Amino acid sequence: MNDFYYTPNPDVVHKIQQWDFELLGNKIAFTTDNGVFSKKRVDYGSVVLMNAFNISKIPSGKILDLGCGYGPVGIALAKKYTDREFDLVDVNNRALSLAQTNAKNNGVDNRLTIHNSNIYENIQSKYAAIVVNPPIRAGKMVVNTMLSKAKNHLLPSGTLTAVLQKKQGAPSAKKLMKSTFGNCEIIKKDKGYYILESIYNGDK
């Protein structure tokens, strides 16, 4: 593990913070703590990811927020798209506890299931979409597994949407997604962040 937030139980002193952030047209209240990624504001990559995600092109079914942290992506999407259910998973138990708090405080906990999973280890379902802001500092193997194994957990016509910075491997991630799915499109570029999207065509 190359970074404290990509661990099951970060060994850092608690420092609870509370703040609001506008996402997808809704003001969302967040509680964060030391030992989680981007604890003072929702990171720019996640914001670009949410804004680029097109829910109208995916089939019916649940959406997976993979590596959810304290929950900004999944909670914002659930707040916006009230007819969908979401699974939020992470390896970091502190982040998951915060995600539970944030889901409840923002009134979406009835449509979110939040649990621990090291990448896809504890995931049984198939999803209409998987969204991921990979933890780059956890290493290339973690990032590549998140992208390449998504295919096993998507419904036919389901999408994998990922955000990576160009300087932190977006071009190689695009190649990996294209080789895995047979397709990959850059649906948005913003300040060095690439939003990559692949569609699972149901092939074996």
C-alpha positions in Angstrom: 0.0 0.0 0.0 1.6 3.2 -1.2 -0.7 5.7 0.5 -2.5 6.0 3.8 -6.0 6.4 2.3 -5.7 3.1 0.4 -5.6 1.0 3.6 -8.3 -0.7 5.5 -7.6 1.2 8.7 -5.6 4.4 8.3 -3.2 5.0 11.2 -3.7 8.7 11.5 -5.3 10.9 14.2 -8.9 11.8 13.7 -9.8 15.4 12.7 -13.4 15.6 11.8 -14.4 18.4 9.4 -17.9 19.4 8.1 -18.5 21.5 5.0 -21.0 21.9 2.1 -20.2 21.5 -1.6 -22.5 22.0 -4.7 -22.6 19.0 -7.0 -24.9 18.4 -9.9 -27.1 21.3 -8.8 -27.5 20.2 -5.2 -25.8 21.5 -2.1 -24.4 18.5 -0.3 -23.2 18.4 3.3 -20.1 16.4 3.9 -18.3 15.1 7.0 -14.7 14.1 6.4 -11.7 13.1 8.5 -8.0 12.5 8.3 -7.0 9.3 6.5 -9.4 9.9 3.5 -8.7 11.2 0.0 -9.5 14.9 -0.6 -10.8 15.7 2.9 -11.2 19.5 2.5 -13.2 19.6 -0.8 -14.4 17.3 -3.4 -11.5 16.7 -5.7 -11.6 18.3 -9.2 -11.3 15.0 -11.0 -14.4 13.6 -9.3 -16.4 16.8 -10.1 -15.4 16.4 -13.8 -16.4 12.7 -13.7 -19.8 13.4 -12.3 -20.6 16.2 -14.7 -19.5 14.1 -17.7 -21.4 10.9 -16.6 -24.5 10.4 -18.9 -27.1 8.3 -17.1 -29.4 8.4 -20.1 -27.2 6.1 -22.1 -27.0 3.2 -19.6 -29.4 0.3 -19.1 -31.7 -0.1 -16.1 -30.0 -1.4 -13.0 -27.8 -0.4 -10.1 -24.7 1.8 -10.3 -21.4 1.0 -8.6 -19.1 3.7 -7.2 -15.8 1.8 -7.0 -13.4 3.3 -4.5 -16.0 5.6 -3.1 -14.0 7.3 -0.4 -16.4 9.3 1.9 -19.0 9.1 -0.9 -19.1 12.3 -3.0 -19.6 10.7 -6.4 -22.2 8.1 -5.4 -24.1 10.5 -3.1 -24.2 13.3 -5.6 -25.4 10.9 -8.3 -28.0 9.5 -6.0 -29.2 12.9 -5.0 -29.6 13.8 -8.7 -31.0 10.6 -10.1 -33.6 9.6 -7.6 -34.9 6.5 -9.5 -31.5 4.7 -9.3 -29.9 2.5 -6.6 -26.2 2.6 -5.9 -23.5 0.4 -4.3 -20.5 2.3 -2.8 -17.4 0.3 -2.0 -13.9 1.1 -0.7 -11.1 -0.7 1.1 -10.8 2.1 3.7 -13.2 1.5 6.7 -12.9 5.1 7.9 -14.0 6.4 4.5 -16.9 3.9 4.5 -18.1 5.1 7.9 -18.0 8.7 6.7 -19.9 7.7 3.5 -22.6 6.1 5.7 -22.9 9.4 7.7 -22.9 11.5 4.5 -25.5 9.3 2.8 -27.8 9.6 5.8 -27.3 13.3 6.3 -28.2 13.9 2.6 -31.3 11.7 2.6 -30.1 9.1 0.2 -29.2 6.2 2.5 -32.3 4.3 1.6 -31.0 3.9 -2.0 -27.3 3.3 -1.2 -25.6 0.1 0.0 -22.1 0.9 1.4 -19.7 -1.9 2.2 -16.0 -2.9 2.2 -14.4 -4.4 -0.9 -10.8 -4.5 -2.0 -11.5 -3.6 -5.6 -14.0 -6.2 -6.8 -13.3 -8.8 -4.1 -16.6 -8.6 -2.3 -18.8 -7.6 -5.3 -21.3 -10.1 -6.6 -23.7 -8.0 -8.6 -23.8 -6.8 -12.2 -24.2 -3.1 -12.8 -25.6 -0.7 -15.4 -22.6 1.5 -14.8 -19.4 1.6 -12.8 -17.8 4.9 -12.0 -14.3 5.2 -10.6 -11.7 7.8 -9.7 -8.8 5.3 -9.3 -6.3 5.8 -6.4 -3.3 6.5 -8.5 -0.9 6.4 -5.6 -2.0 2.8 -4.7 0.0 1.7 -7.8 -0.6 0.7 -11.4 -1.7 -2.8 -10.5 -4.6 -1.5 -8.4 -5.6 1.0 -11.1 -5.4 -1.6 -13.9 -7.4 -4.1 -12.0 -10.2 -1.6 -11.3 -10.4 -0.9 -15.1 -9.8 -4.3 -16.6 -12.0 -6.4 -14.2 -15.0 -4.0 -14.5 -16.1 -6.0 -17.5 -17.0 -9.0 -15.2 -19.4 -6.8 -13.2 -21.3 -5.0 -16.0 -24.7 -5.7 -17.5 -24.8 -5.8 -21.3 -24.6 -2.2 -22.6 -23.3 -1.1 -19.2 -20.6 1.5 -19.0 -17.3 2.0 -17.2 -16.5 5.6 -16.7 -13.2 6.6 -15.2 -11.2 9.8 -14.5 -7.5 10.0 -14.7 -5.0 12.8 -15.3 -3.1 12.7 -18.6 0.2 13.0 -16.6 -0.8 10.1 -14.3 -1.6 7.5 -17.0 -4.8 8.4 -18.8 -3.4 7.4 -22.3 -2.3 4.0 -21.1 -5.6 3.5 -19.2 -7.4 4.3 -22.5 -5.4 1.6 -24.2 -6.2 -0.9 -21.5 -9.9 -0.1 -21.6 -10.0 -0.4 -25.4 -8.2 -3.7 -25.3 -10.5 -5.0 -22.6 -13.9 -3.8 -24.0 -13.1 -3.3 -27.7 -13.9 0.4 -27.3 -13.0 3.4 -25.2 -13.9 7.1 -25.8 -12.5 10.2 -24.2 -15.9 11.9 -23.4 -14.4 14.9 -21.7 -11.0 16.7 -21.2 -10.7 19.3 -18.5 -7.5 20.8 -17.0 -5.5 17.7 -17.8 -8.2 15.3 -16.5 -9.5 12.8 -19.0 -12.9 11.1 -18.6 -12.7 7.7 -20.3 -15.7 5.6 -21.0 -16.1 2.0 -22.3 -19.3 0.1 -23.1 -19.6 -3.6 -22.3 -21.2 -5.2 -25.4 -21.9 -8.5 -23.7 -19.2 -10.5 -25.3 -17.6 -13.3 -23.3 
